[in-house]
């Protein structure tokens, strides 16, 4: 599951997840609920975004957006 489309923009799913964890670390379950995304999709997206350096795991099962990604989010 790609988090960036062919034009270099965030996908709608990635955008909703990153908006949810922009300033506060949250669990996968909290992210799914607040972003209105299915849990399986959030898990998959976070895995991809972590490998791309978009998010980091700050505690057991809690994720927050990396600051450098805010440029993409504001695009």
PDB file of N, CA, C and O in Angstrom:
ATOM      1  N   UNK A   1       0.849  -1.171   0.000  1.00  0.00           N
ATOM      2  CA  UNK A   1       0.000   0.000   0.000  1.00  0.00           C
ATOM      3  C   UNK A   1       0.897   1.238   0.000  1.00  0.00           C
ATOM      4  O   UNK A   1       1.665   1.462   0.936  1.00  0.00           O
ATOM      5  N   UNK A   2       0.793   2.012  -1.031  1.00  0.00           N
ATOM      6  CA  UNK A   2       1.619   3.210  -1.148  1.00  0.00           C
ATOM      7  C   UNK A   2       1.012   4.363  -0.363  1.00  0.00           C
ATOM      8  O   UNK A   2      -0.208   4.521  -0.312  1.00  0.00           O
ATOM      9  N   UNK A   3       1.864   5.151   0.237  1.00  0.00           N
ATOM     10  CA  UNK A   3       1.417   6.320   0.990  1.00  0.00           C
ATOM     11  C   UNK A   3       1.548   7.590   0.169  1.00  0.00           C
ATOM     12  O   UNK A   3       1.041   8.646   0.546  1.00  0.00           O
ATOM     13  N   UNK A   4       2.236   7.472  -0.958  1.00  0.00           N
ATOM     14  CA  UNK A   4       2.451   8.594  -1.861  1.00  0.00           C
ATOM     15  C   UNK A   4       1.919   8.195  -3.232  1.00  0.00           C
ATOM     16  O   UNK A   4       2.181   7.088  -3.704  1.00  0.00           O
ATOM     17  N   UNK A   5       1.174   9.091  -3.871  1.00  0.00           N
ATOM     18  CA  UNK A   5       0.652   8.774  -5.201  1.00  0.00           C
ATOM     19  C   UNK A   5       1.709   9.059  -6.275  1.00  0.00           C
ATOM     20  O   UNK A   5       2.824   9.475  -5.959  1.00  0.00           O
ATOM     21  N   UNK A   6       1.357   8.837  -7.522  1.00  0.00           N
ATOM     22  CA  UNK A   6       2.305   8.996  -8.621  1.00  0.00           C
ATOM     23  C   UNK A   6       2.716  10.452  -8.859  1.00  0.00           C
ATOM     24  O   UNK A   6       3.658  10.713  -9.606  1.00  0.00           O
ATOM     25  N   UNK A   7       2.021  11.394  -8.234  1.00  0.00           N
ATOM     26  CA  UNK A   7       2.363  12.815  -8.362  1.00  0.00           C
ATOM     27  C   UNK A   7       3.171  13.331  -7.163  1.00  0.00           C
ATOM     28  O   UNK A   7       3.482  14.518  -7.080  1.00  0.00           O
ATOM     29  N   UNK A   8       3.501  12.430  -6.247  1.00  0.00           N
ATOM     30  CA  UNK A   8       4.284  12.826  -5.078  1.00  0.00           C
ATOM     31  C   UNK A   8       3.474  13.385  -3.935  1.00  0.00           C
ATOM     32  O   UNK A   8       4.035  13.974  -3.011  1.00  0.00           O
ATOM     33  N   UNK A   9       2.161  13.213  -3.975  1.00  0.00           N
ATOM     34  CA  UNK A   9       1.278  13.685  -2.910  1.00  0.00           C
ATOM     35  C   UNK A   9       0.893  12.535  -1.991  1.00  0.00           C
ATOM     36  O   UNK A   9       0.887  11.373  -2.397  1.00  0.00           O
ATOM     37  N   UNK A  10       0.575  12.874  -0.758  1.00  0.00           N
ATOM     38  CA  UNK A  10       0.090  11.852   0.176  1.00  0.00           C
ATOM     39  C   UNK A  10      -1.247  11.304  -0.291  1.00  0.00           C
ATOM     40  O   UNK A  10      -2.076  12.038  -0.831  1.00  0.00           O
ATOM     41  N   UNK A  11      -1.451  10.014  -0.080  1.00  0.00           N
ATOM     42  CA  UNK A  11      -2.756   9.426  -0.376  1.00  0.00           C
ATOM     43  C   UNK A  11      -3.745   9.897   0.690  1.00  0.00           C
ATOM     44  O   UNK A  11      -3.326  10.331   1.763  1.00  0.00           O
ATOM     45  N   UNK A  12      -5.034   9.821   0.417  1.00  0.00           N
ATOM     46  CA  UNK A  12      -6.024  10.222   1.430  1.00  0.00           C
ATOM     47  C   UNK A  12      -5.874   9.466   2.754  1.00  0.00           C
ATOM     48  O   UNK A  12      -6.031  10.052   3.825  1.00  0.00           O
ATOM     49  N   UNK A  13      -5.573   8.179   2.681  1.00  0.00           N
ATOM     50  CA  UNK A  13      -5.395   7.390   3.907  1.00  0.00           C
ATOM     51  C   UNK A  13      -4.193   7.891   4.692  1.00  0.00           C
ATOM     52  O   UNK A  13      -4.286   8.104   5.900  1.00  0.00           O
ATOM     53  N   UNK A  14      -3.070   8.079   4.016  1.00  0.00           N
ATOM     54  CA  UNK A  14      -1.863   8.565   4.690  1.00  0.00           C
ATOM     55  C   UNK A  14      -2.109   9.942   5.293  1.00  0.00           C
ATOM     56  O   UNK A  14      -1.692  10.212   6.419  1.00  0.00           O
ATOM     57  N   UNK A  15      -2.773  10.799   4.559  1.00  0.00           N
ATOM     58  CA  UNK A  15      -3.068  12.154   5.041  1.00  0.00           C
ATOM     59  C   UNK A  15      -3.914  12.104   6.321  1.00  0.00           C
ATOM     60  O   UNK A  15      -3.625  12.825   7.277  1.00  0.00           O
ATOM     61  N   UNK A  16      -4.946  11.268   6.348  1.00  0.00           N
ATOM     62  CA  UNK A  16      -5.810  11.201   7.536  1.00  0.00           C
ATOM     63  C   UNK A  16      -5.053  10.637   8.740  1.00  0.00           C
ATOM     64  O   UNK A  16      -5.254  11.089   9.867  1.00  0.00           O
ATOM     65  N   UNK A  17      -4.189   9.658   8.504  1.00  0.00           N
ATOM     66  CA  UNK A  17      -3.400   9.076   9.599  1.00  0.00           C
ATOM     67  C   UNK A  17      -2.403  10.100  10.134  1.00  0.00           C
ATOM     68  O   UNK A  17      -2.305  10.298  11.345  1.00  0.00           O
ATOM     69  N   UNK A  18      -1.670  10.747   9.242  1.00  0.00           N
ATOM     70  CA  UNK A  18      -0.666  11.718   9.672  1.00  0.00           C
ATOM     71  C   UNK A  18      -1.296  12.913  10.382  1.00  0.00           C
ATOM     72  O   UNK A  18      -0.723  13.431  11.340  1.00  0.00           O
ATOM     73  N   UNK A  19      -2.442  13.347   9.936  1.00  0.00           N
ATOM     74  CA  UNK A  19      -3.141  14.448  10.598  1.00  0.00           C
ATOM     75  C   UNK A  19      -3.487  14.058  12.034  1.00  0.00           C
ATOM     76  O   UNK A  19      -3.415  14.882  12.946  1.00  0.00           O
ATOM     77  N   UNK A  20      -3.858  12.815  12.219  1.00  0.00           N
ATOM     78  CA  UNK A  20      -4.234  12.313  13.544  1.00  0.00           C
ATOM     79  C   UNK A  20      -3.051  12.274  14.505  1.00  0.00           C
ATOM     80  O   UNK A  20      -3.218  12.496  15.705  1.00  0.00           O
ATOM     81  N   UNK A  21      -1.855  11.994  13.985  1.00  0.00           N
ATOM     82  CA  UNK A  21      -0.681  11.863  14.866  1.00  0.00           C
ATOM     83  C   UNK A  21       0.327  12.994  14.659  1.00  0.00           C
ATOM     84  O   UNK A  21       1.513  12.846  14.955  1.00  0.00           O
ATOM     85  N   UNK A  22      -0.146  14.087  14.162  1.00  0.00           N
ATOM     86  CA  UNK A  22       0.730  15.225  13.858  1.00  0.00           C
ATOM     87  C   UNK A  22       1.429  15.774  15.103  1.00  0.00           C
ATOM     88  O   UNK A  22       2.619  16.088  15.050  1.00  0.00           O
ATOM     89  N   UNK A  23       0.724  15.893  16.197  1.00  0.00           N
ATOM     90  CA  UNK A  23       1.322  16.524  17.377  1.00  0.00           C
ATOM     91  C   UNK A  23       1.287  15.669  18.636  1.00  0.00           C
ATOM     92  O   UNK A  23       1.774  16.085  19.687  1.00  0.00           O
ATOM     93  N   UNK A  24       0.712  14.478  18.531  1.00  0.00           N
ATOM     94  CA  UNK A  24       0.596  13.629  19.716  1.00  0.00           C
ATOM     95  C   UNK A  24       0.696  12.164  19.325  1.00  0.00           C
ATOM     96  O   UNK A  24       0.042  11.723  18.379  1.00  0.00           O
ATOM     97  N   UNK A  25       1.514  11.407  20.052  1.00  0.00           N
ATOM     98  CA  UNK A  25       1.635   9.974  19.800  1.00  0.00           C
ATOM     99  C   UNK A  25       0.346   9.265  20.193  1.00  0.00           C
ATOM    100  O   UNK A  25      -0.260   9.566  21.221  1.00  0.00           O
ATOM    101  N   UNK A  26      -0.057   8.321  19.356  1.00  0.00           N
ATOM    102  CA  UNK A  26      -1.285   7.575  19.612  1.00  0.00           C
ATOM    103  C   UNK A  26      -1.093   6.115  19.236  1.00  0.00           C
ATOM    104  O   UNK A  26      -0.222   5.770  18.438  1.00  0.00           O
ATOM    105  N   UNK A  27      -1.921   5.267  19.826  1.00  0.00           N
ATOM    106  CA  UNK A  27      -1.881   3.845  19.490  1.00  0.00           C
ATOM    107  C   UNK A  27      -2.554   3.619  18.137  1.00  0.00           C
ATOM    108  O   UNK A  27      -3.270   4.481  17.628  1.00  0.00           O
ATOM    109  N   UNK A  28      -2.314   2.467  17.585  1.00  0.00           N
ATOM    110  CA  UNK A  28      -2.929   2.114  16.304  1.00  0.00           C
ATOM    111  C   UNK A  28      -4.451   2.160  16.407  1.00  0.00           C
ATOM    112  O   UNK A  28      -5.125   2.616  15.484  1.00  0.00           O
ATOM    113  N   UNK A  29      -4.980   1.698  17.508  1.00  0.00           N
ATOM    114  CA  UNK A  29      -6.432   1.689  17.702  1.00  0.00           C
ATOM    115  C   UNK A  29      -6.988   3.115  17.770  1.00  0.00           C
ATOM    116  O   UNK A  29      -8.035   3.405  17.193  1.00  0.00           O
ATOM    117  N   UNK A  30      -6.282   4.001  18.477  1.00  0.00           N
ATOM    118  CA  UNK A  30      -6.706   5.401  18.560  1.00  0.00           C
ATOM    119  C   UNK A  30      -6.649   6.070  17.185  1.00  0.00           C
ATOM    120  O   UNK A  30      -7.548   6.821  16.807  1.00  0.00           O
ATOM    121  N   UNK A  31      -5.585   5.786  16.453  1.00  0.00           N
ATOM    122  CA  UNK A  31      -5.432   6.360  15.114  1.00  0.00           C
ATOM    123  C   UNK A  31      -6.571   5.913  14.215  1.00  0.00           C
ATOM    124  O   UNK A  31      -7.181   6.732  13.527  1.00  0.00           O
ATOM    125  N   UNK A  32      -6.858   4.625  14.218  1.00  0.00           N
ATOM    126  CA  UNK A  32      -7.923   4.084  13.373  1.00  0.00           C
ATOM    127  C   UNK A  32      -9.259   4.747  13.698  1.00  0.00           C
ATOM    128  O   UNK A  32     -10.001   5.134  12.794  1.00  0.00           O
ATOM    129  N   UNK A  33      -9.560   4.876  14.973  1.00  0.00           N
ATOM    130  CA  UNK A  33     -10.823   5.485  15.383  1.00  0.00           C
ATOM    131  C   UNK A  33     -10.928   6.947  14.986  1.00  0.00           C
ATOM    132  O   UNK A  33     -11.952   7.382  14.459  1.00  0.00           O
ATOM    133  N   UNK A  34      -9.871   7.704  15.240  1.00  0.00           N
ATOM    134  CA  UNK A  34      -9.898   9.143  14.952  1.00  0.00           C
ATOM    135  C   UNK A  34      -9.798   9.448  13.459  1.00  0.00           C
ATOM    136  O   UNK A  34     -10.368  10.429  12.981  1.00  0.00           O
ATOM    137  N   UNK A  35      -9.076   8.607  12.730  1.00  0.00           N
ATOM    138  CA  UNK A  35      -8.914   8.827  11.292  1.00  0.00           C
ATOM    139  C   UNK A  35     -10.071   8.231  10.494  1.00  0.00           C
ATOM    140  O   UNK A  35     -10.211   8.502   9.301  1.00  0.00           O
ATOM    141  N   UNK A  36     -10.895   7.423  11.149  1.00  0.00           N
ATOM    142  CA  UNK A  36     -12.021   6.798  10.455  1.00  0.00           C
ATOM    143  C   UNK A  36     -11.571   5.769   9.436  1.00  0.00           C
ATOM    144  O   UNK A  36     -12.193   5.610   8.386  1.00  0.00           O
ATOM    145  N   UNK A  37     -10.472   5.062   9.753  1.00  0.00           N
ATOM    146  CA  UNK A  37      -9.910   4.057   8.853  1.00  0.00           C
ATOM    147  C   UNK A  37      -9.958   2.690   9.526  1.00  0.00           C
ATOM    148  O   UNK A  37      -9.859   2.593  10.749  1.00  0.00           O
ATOM    149  N   UNK A  38     -10.108   1.635   8.730  1.00  0.00           N
ATOM    150  CA  UNK A  38     -10.081   0.285   9.307  1.00  0.00           C
ATOM    151  C   UNK A  38      -8.712  -0.003   9.931  1.00  0.00           C
ATOM    152  O   UNK A  38      -7.685   0.474   9.448  1.00  0.00           O
ATOM    153  N   UNK A  39      -8.714  -0.777  10.991  1.00  0.00           N
ATOM    154  CA  UNK A  39      -7.495  -1.106  11.720  1.00  0.00           C
ATOM    155  C   UNK A  39      -6.441  -1.742  10.811  1.00  0.00           C
ATOM    156  O   UNK A  39      -5.264  -1.394  10.900  1.00  0.00           O
ATOM    157  N   UNK A  40      -6.844  -2.660   9.948  1.00  0.00           N
ATOM    158  CA  UNK A  40      -5.873  -3.332   9.074  1.00  0.00           C
ATOM    159  C   UNK A  40      -5.188  -2.335   8.139  1.00  0.00           C
ATOM    160  O   UNK A  40      -4.004  -2.478   7.834  1.00  0.00           O
ATOM    161  N   UNK A  41      -5.926  -1.338   7.693  1.00  0.00           N
ATOM    162  CA  UNK A  41      -5.374  -0.332   6.781  1.00  0.00           C
ATOM    163  C   UNK A  41      -4.389   0.585   7.517  1.00  0.00           C
ATOM    164  O   UNK A  41      -3.356   0.965   6.966  1.00  0.00           O
ATOM    165  N   UNK A  42      -4.714   0.929   8.749  1.00  0.00           N
ATOM    166  CA  UNK A  42      -3.828   1.768   9.552  1.00  0.00           C
ATOM    167  C   UNK A  42      -2.534   1.023   9.847  1.00  0.00           C
ATOM    168  O   UNK A  42      -1.449   1.592   9.725  1.00  0.00           O
ATOM    169  N   UNK A  43      -2.639  -0.237  10.233  1.00  0.00           N
ATOM    170  CA  UNK A  43      -1.431  -1.039  10.507  1.00  0.00           C
ATOM    171  C   UNK A  43      -0.526  -1.090   9.282  1.00  0.00           C
ATOM    172  O   UNK A  43       0.680  -0.859   9.382  1.00  0.00           O
ATOM    173  N   UNK A  44      -1.104  -1.388   8.147  1.00  0.00           N
ATOM    174  CA  UNK A  44      -0.343  -1.497   6.909  1.00  0.00           C
ATOM    175  C   UNK A  44       0.289  -0.154   6.531  1.00  0.00           C
ATOM    176  O   UNK A  44       1.463  -0.096   6.164  1.00  0.00           O
ATOM    177  N   UNK A  45      -0.483   0.908   6.620  1.00  0.00           N
ATOM    178  CA  UNK A  45       0.017   2.241   6.278  1.00  0.00           C
ATOM    179  C   UNK A  45       1.132   2.672   7.221  1.00  0.00           C
ATOM    180  O   UNK A  45       2.137   3.225   6.775  1.00  0.00           O
ATOM    181  N   UNK A  46       0.970   2.428   8.511  1.00  0.00           N
ATOM    182  CA  UNK A  46       2.007   2.798   9.473  1.00  0.00           C
ATOM    183  C   UNK A  46       3.295   2.024   9.215  1.00  0.00           C
ATOM    184  O   UNK A  46       4.389   2.573   9.344  1.00  0.00           O
ATOM    185  N   UNK A  47       3.169   0.777   8.858  1.00  0.00           N
ATOM    186  CA  UNK A  47       4.346  -0.031   8.539  1.00  0.00           C
ATOM    187  C   UNK A  47       5.093   0.589   7.350  1.00  0.00           C
ATOM    188  O   UNK A  47       6.315   0.734   7.380  1.00  0.00           O
ATOM    189  N   UNK A  48       4.340   0.950   6.307  1.00  0.00           N
ATOM    190  CA  UNK A  48       4.947   1.594   5.133  1.00  0.00           C
ATOM    191  C   UNK A  48       5.548   2.950   5.494  1.00  0.00           C
ATOM    192  O   UNK A  48       6.679   3.254   5.115  1.00  0.00           O
ATOM    193  N   UNK A  49       4.788   3.764   6.229  1.00  0.00           N
ATOM    194  CA  UNK A  49       5.260   5.101   6.569  1.00  0.00           C
ATOM    195  C   UNK A  49       6.463   5.062   7.510  1.00  0.00           C
ATOM    196  O   UNK A  49       7.318   5.946   7.457  1.00  0.00           O
ATOM    197  N   UNK A  50       6.533   4.061   8.357  1.00  0.00           N
ATOM    198  CA  UNK A  50       7.693   3.911   9.242  1.00  0.00           C
ATOM    199  C   UNK A  50       8.938   3.596   8.410  1.00  0.00           C
ATOM    200  O   UNK A  50      10.007   4.158   8.650  1.00  0.00           O
ATOM    201  N   UNK A  51       8.798   2.703   7.437  1.00  0.00           N
ATOM    202  CA  UNK A  51       9.948   2.349   6.599  1.00  0.00           C
ATOM    203  C   UNK A  51      10.385   3.519   5.711  1.00  0.00           C
ATOM    204  O   UNK A  51      11.543   3.586   5.299  1.00  0.00           O
ATOM    205  N   UNK A  52       9.467   4.434   5.419  1.00  0.00           N
ATOM    206  CA  UNK A  52       9.777   5.618   4.606  1.00  0.00           C
ATOM    207  C   UNK A  52      10.272   6.796   5.463  1.00  0.00           C
ATOM    208  O   UNK A  52      10.664   7.831   4.924  1.00  0.00           O
ATOM    209  N   UNK A  53      10.255   6.639   6.783  1.00  0.00           N
ATOM    210  CA  UNK A  53      10.705   7.696   7.672  1.00  0.00           C
ATOM    211  C   UNK A  53       9.664   8.769   7.930  1.00  0.00           C
ATOM    212  O   UNK A  53      10.010   9.861   8.380  1.00  0.00           O
ATOM    213  N   UNK A  54       8.399   8.486   7.655  1.00  0.00           N
ATOM    214  CA  UNK A  54       7.318   9.452   7.864  1.00  0.00           C
ATOM    215  C   UNK A  54       6.821   9.465   9.303  1.00  0.00           C
ATOM    216  O   UNK A  54       6.377  10.501   9.797  1.00  0.00           O
ATOM    217  N   UNK A  55       6.890   8.330   9.974  1.00  0.00           N
ATOM    218  CA  UNK A  55       6.434   8.209  11.358  1.00  0.00           C
ATOM    219  C   UNK A  55       7.492   7.469  12.160  1.00  0.00           C
ATOM    220  O   UNK A  55       8.353   6.784  11.610  1.00  0.00           O
ATOM    221  N   UNK A  56       7.404   7.626  13.470  1.00  0.00           N
ATOM    222  CA  UNK A  56       8.279   6.840  14.340  1.00  0.00           C
ATOM    223  C   UNK A  56       7.453   6.270  15.476  1.00  0.00           C
ATOM    224  O   UNK A  56       6.451   6.846  15.901  1.00  0.00           O
ATOM    225  N   UNK A  57       7.901   5.126  15.951  1.00  0.00           N
ATOM    226  CA  UNK A  57       7.255   4.484  17.085  1.00  0.00           C
ATOM    227  C   UNK A  57       7.957   5.007  18.330  1.00  0.00           C
ATOM    228  O   UNK A  57       9.149   4.767  18.523  1.00  0.00           O
ATOM    229  N   UNK A  58       7.225   5.715  19.168  1.00  0.00           N
ATOM    230  CA  UNK A  58       7.832   6.349  20.336  1.00  0.00           C
ATOM    231  C   UNK A  58       7.650   5.539  21.612  1.00  0.00           C
ATOM    232  O   UNK A  58       8.389   5.726  22.579  1.00  0.00           O
ATOM    233  N   UNK A  59       6.706   4.675  21.619  1.00  0.00           N
ATOM    234  CA  UNK A  59       6.471   3.787  22.753  1.00  0.00           C
ATOM    235  C   UNK A  59       5.846   2.524  22.174  1.00  0.00           C
ATOM    236  O   UNK A  59       5.550   2.455  20.982  1.00  0.00           O
ATOM    237  N   UNK A  60       5.655   1.553  23.007  1.00  0.00           N
ATOM    238  CA  UNK A  60       5.078   0.306  22.537  1.00  0.00           C
ATOM    239  C   UNK A  60       3.725   0.555  21.879  1.00  0.00           C
ATOM    240  O   UNK A  60       2.745   0.888  22.545  1.00  0.00           O
ATOM    241  N   UNK A  61       3.693   0.389  20.562  1.00  0.00           N
ATOM    242  CA  UNK A  61       2.454   0.511  19.792  1.00  0.00           C
ATOM    243  C   UNK A  61       1.914   1.949  19.734  1.00  0.00           C
ATOM    244  O   UNK A  61       0.718   2.143  19.519  1.00  0.00           O
ATOM    245  N   UNK A  62       2.775   2.955  19.922  1.00  0.00           N
ATOM    246  CA  UNK A  62       2.363   4.353  19.785  1.00  0.00           C
ATOM    247  C   UNK A  62       3.233   5.025  18.725  1.00  0.00           C
ATOM    248  O   UNK A  62       4.455   4.877  18.712  1.00  0.00           O
ATOM    249  N   UNK A  63       2.574   5.762  17.845  1.00  0.00           N
ATOM    250  CA  UNK A  63       3.261   6.375  16.720  1.00  0.00           C
ATOM    251  C   UNK A  63       3.010   7.878  16.696  1.00  0.00           C
ATOM    252  O   UNK A  63       1.976   8.368  17.150  1.00  0.00           O
ATOM    253  N   UNK A  64       4.007   8.602  16.143  1.00  0.00           N
ATOM    254  CA  UNK A  64       3.883  10.038  15.944  1.00  0.00           C
ATOM    255  C   UNK A  64       4.526  10.385  14.602  1.00  0.00           C
ATOM    256  O   UNK A  64       5.431   9.694  14.135  1.00  0.00           O
ATOM    257  N   UNK A  65       4.051  11.450  14.005  1.00  0.00           N
ATOM    258  CA  UNK A  65       4.570  11.891  12.717  1.00  0.00           C
ATOM    259  C   UNK A  65       5.947  12.518  12.886  1.00  0.00           C
ATOM    260  O   UNK A  65       6.194  13.241  13.852  1.00  0.00           O
ATOM    261  N   UNK A  66       6.839  12.240  11.946  1.00  0.00           N
ATOM    262  CA  UNK A  66       8.145  12.900  11.913  1.00  0.00           C
ATOM    263  C   UNK A  66       7.932  14.339  11.430  1.00  0.00           C
ATOM    264  O   UNK A  66       7.139  14.573  10.517  1.00  0.00           O
ATOM    265  N   UNK A  67       8.612  15.272  12.018  1.00  0.00           N
ATOM    266  CA  UNK A  67       8.431  16.692  11.708  1.00  0.00           C
ATOM    267  C   UNK A  67       8.666  17.007  10.232  1.00  0.00           C
ATOM    268  O   UNK A  67       7.976  17.853   9.662  1.00  0.00           O
ATOM    269  N   UNK A  68       9.628  16.337   9.615  1.00  0.00           N
ATOM    270  CA  UNK A  68       9.967  16.631   8.211  1.00  0.00           C
ATOM    271  C   UNK A  68       8.820  16.353   7.239  1.00  0.00           C
ATOM    272  O   UNK A  68       8.842  16.826   6.103  1.00  0.00           O
ATOM    273  N   UNK A  69       7.829  15.597   7.675  1.00  0.00           N
ATOM    274  CA  UNK A  69       6.707  15.231   6.815  1.00  0.00           C
ATOM    275  C   UNK A  69       5.653  16.339   6.765  1.00  0.00           C
ATOM    276  O   UNK A  69       4.760  16.297   5.919  1.00  0.00           O
ATOM    277  N   UNK A  70       5.741  17.308   7.641  1.00  0.00           N
ATOM    278  CA  UNK A  70       4.715  18.360   7.660  1.00  0.00           C
ATOM    279  C   UNK A  70       4.652  19.119   6.334  1.00  0.00           C
ATOM    280  O   UNK A  70       3.593  19.639   5.981  1.00  0.00           O
ATOM    281  N   UNK A  71       5.753  19.195   5.598  1.00  0.00           N
ATOM    282  CA  UNK A  71       5.726  19.837   4.273  1.00  0.00           C
ATOM    283  C   UNK A  71       4.790  19.095   3.333  1.00  0.00           C
ATOM    284  O   UNK A  71       4.029  19.717   2.593  1.00  0.00           O
ATOM    285  N   UNK A  72       4.841  17.764   3.359  1.00  0.00           N
ATOM    286  CA  UNK A  72       3.942  16.963   2.523  1.00  0.00           C
ATOM    287  C   UNK A  72       2.502  17.109   2.977  1.00  0.00           C
ATOM    288  O   UNK A  72       1.589  17.179   2.154  1.00  0.00           O
ATOM    289  N   UNK A  73       2.300  17.154   4.276  1.00  0.00           N
ATOM    290  CA  UNK A  73       0.951  17.242   4.824  1.00  0.00           C
ATOM    291  C   UNK A  73       0.316  18.584   4.474  1.00  0.00           C
ATOM    292  O   UNK A  73      -0.898  18.661   4.285  1.00  0.00           O
ATOM    293  N   UNK A  74       1.111  19.624   4.386  1.00  0.00           N
ATOM    294  CA  UNK A  74       0.599  20.949   4.077  1.00  0.00           C
ATOM    295  C   UNK A  74       0.437  21.192   2.574  1.00  0.00           C
ATOM    296  O   UNK A  74      -0.103  22.219   2.164  1.00  0.00           O
ATOM    297  N   UNK A  75       0.893  20.272   1.775  1.00  0.00           N
ATOM    298  CA  UNK A  75       0.855  20.390   0.324  1.00  0.00           C
ATOM    299  C   UNK A  75      -0.553  20.307  -0.216  1.00  0.00           C
ATOM    300  O   UNK A  75      -0.756  20.391  -1.427  1.00  0.00           O
TER     301      UNK A  75
END
